[in-house]
Amino acid sequence: MDEFLTMREIKERYDSEWVVIADPVTNKLLEVQGGAVLWHGPDHDKAYDKLEEFQPKSAAVLYIGDLPKEEVFWL
């Protein structure tokens, strides 16, 4: 998946999924504006497994959509 997608395109294609974005383009506030989606799916843990598998130079892992209320995340 080398195709550059804007965040609008990513949101349209991968609603309610986790995405791993390689070489994300960000604005001055470091908000992701787009990039190449390496992986997408419903599993948060698998997203991080894929991040380790692909080992891109830079990456972002994002949930596209509203997080389910039952999800708990440690930062």
SEKEGU-785813 format. One line per 10 residues: number of its first residue (from 1); their letters; for each residue x, y, z of N, C-alpha, C, O. Coordinates in pm, whole numbers. Layout:
BEGIN
NUM	a	X/Y/Z/X/Y/Z/X/Y/Z/X/Y/Z ~ ...
% end
This chain:
BEGIN
1	mdefltmrei	84/-118/0/0/0/0/88/124/0/113/181/106 ~ 136/166/-114/223/284/-123/146/411/-154/205/520/-154 ~ 19/400/-181/-60/513/-227/-76/618/-116/-115/585/-4 ~ -45/744/-148/-66/853/-53/-214/884/-48/-279/902/-151 ~ -268/889/73/-409/924/93/-418/1042/188/-340/1053/283 ~ -513/1132/163/-539/1240/256/-619/1184/373/-673/1074/364 ~ -627/1258/482/-706/1212/596/-853/1197/557/-921/1108/608 ~ -902/1280/470/-1041/1265/424/-1060/1129/358/-1158/1059/385 ~ -966/1092/270/-975/963/201/-960/846/299/-1030/745/287 ~ -870/861/396/-852/757/497/-980/741/579/-1023/628/604
11	kerydsewvv	-1040/851/619/-1164/845/697/-1278/782/617/-1359/706/672 ~ -1286/811/487/-1390/753/403/-1372/602/386/-1470/527/386 ~ -1248/557/372/-1220/415/346/-1218/328/472/-1256/211/467 ~ -1173/384/584/-1143/302/701/-1218/345/826/-1162/340/936 ~ -1342/387/812/-1422/430/926/-1433/317/1029/-1456/201/994 ~ -1418/352/1154/-1427/259/1267/-1319/152/1265/-1343/39/1308 ~ -1201/186/1215/-1088/93/1212/-962/162/1262/-952/285/1260 ~ -867/82/1306/-733/129/1337/-653/130/1208/-668/40/1126 ~ -569/230/1190/-484/237/1072/-340/264/1115/-314/337/1211 ~ -247/203/1041/-105/232/1056/-65/310/932/-74/259/820
21	iadpvtnkll	-21/433/952/13/523/842/165/544/841/223/589/939 ~ 227/510/728/372/528/713/402/668/664/328/725/584 ~ 512/723/713/559/855/672/446/957/668/421/1019/565 ~ 377/975/781/264/1067/781/307/1211/756/412/1256/803 ~ 226/1282/683/244/1425/662/164/1494/772/46/1463/791 ~ 227/1586/844/159/1655/953/161/1806/932/240/1858/854 ~ 72/1873/1004/73/2019/1001/160/2069/1118/226/1989/1184 ~ 160/2199/1142/244/2257/1248/207/2206/1387/290/2207/1478 ~ 83/2161/1403/38/2108/1532/59/1957/1542/13/1893/1637 ~ 128/1900/1443/156/1757/1433/29/1672/1414/28/1554/1448
31	evqggavlwh	-76/1732/1361/-196/1657/1325/-171/1591/1190/-125/1656/1096 ~ -202/1463/1181/-178/1389/1057/-271/1439/948/-393/1447/966 ~ -211/1474/836/-286/1524/720/-301/1417/612/-389/1428/526 ~ -217/1314/616/-224/1206/519/-99/1121/526/-9/1146/605 ~ -97/1018/440/17/928/434/-23/799/365/-132/789/308 ~ 65/701/369/39/571/308/-9/474/415/60/452/514 ~ -126/417/397/-182/323/494/-114/187/474/-128/125/368 ~ -42/142/576/25/12/570/-67/-102/611/-56/-214/561 ~ -158/-72/704/-248/-175/757/-372/-106/812/-366/9/855 ~ -483/-177/810/-606/-129/873/-685/-248/924/-681/-356/865
41	gpdhdkaydk	-757/-227/1032/-839/-334/1087/-899/-293/1220/-871/-184/1271 ~ -982/-380/1278/-1053/-346/1402/-973/-367/1530/-1018/-324/1637 ~ -858/-431/1523/-784/-472/1643/-670/-376/1677/-573/-364/1602 ~ -682/-308/1790/-581/-213/1837/-445/-280/1854/-345/-227/1807 ~ -441/-394/1921/-314/-462/1946/-247/-506/1816/-125/-498/1803 ~ -326/-553/1722/-269/-597/1594/-208/-479/1519/-110/-495/1446 ~ -265/-360/1535/-209/-241/1470/-64/-220/1516/23/-189/1435 ~ -40/-237/1645/96/-220/1697/187/-336/1658/307/-318/1639 ~ 130/-455/1645/208/-568/1592/253/-539/1450/367/-567/1414 ~ 163/-484/1369/197/-451/1230/301/-339/1224/387/-339/1136
51	leefqpksaa	293/-247/1316/393/-140/1323/532/-201/1343/628/-160/1278 ~ 542/-296/1434/670/-364/1456/712/-445/1334/830/-450/1300 ~ 615/-509/1270/645/-591/1153/699/-507/1037/800/-543/977 ~ 633/-397/1007/672/-314/892/792/-224/923/872/-196/834 ~ 805/-179/1046/912/-90/1091/937/27/997/1049/45/948 ~ 834/109/972/856/226/887/945/327/957/957/327/1080 ~ 1008/413/880/1097/517/935/1019/607/1032/1068/641/1139 ~ 899/645/992/809/719/1080/669/667/1055/637/620/945 ~ 584/676/1158/450/621/1145/355/685/1244/395/749/1341 ~ 227/667/1215/122/707/1307/24/591/1316/-5/526/1216
61	vlyigdlpke	-27/566/1435/-132/467/1455/-253/544/1505/-249/607/1611 ~ -360/540/1427/-480/618/1458/-605/532/1453/-613/436/1376 ~ -702/568/1536/-836/509/1523/-919/607/1443/-924/726/1475 ~ -982/559/1339/-1064/645/1254/-1209/633/1298/-1269/526/1287 ~ -1264/740/1349/-1402/740/1398/-1404/770/1546/-1305/814/1604 ~ -1519/745/1606/-1536/766/1750/-1498/638/1823/-1544/530/1786 ~ -1415/651/1925/-1375/533/2002/-1495/477/2077/-1574/552/2133 ~ -1508/344/2078/-1616/284/2157/-1602/319/2304/-1490/325/2354 ~ -1712/341/2373/-1707/382/2514/-1643/279/2603/-1586/314/2706 ~ -1651/149/2565/-1594/45/2649/-1443/30/2634/-1382/-47/2709
71	evfwl	-1382/101/2539/-1237/90/2519/-1162/171/2625/-1201/283/2659 ~ -1053/114/2676/-968/180/2774/-827/178/2717/-780/74/2669 ~ -758/293/2721/-624/304/2666/-532/366/2769/-569/460/2840 ~ -411/314/2776/-306/370/2862/-214/451/2776/-170/405/2671 ~ -183/571/2818/-91/657/2744/43/664/2813/133/732/2765
% end
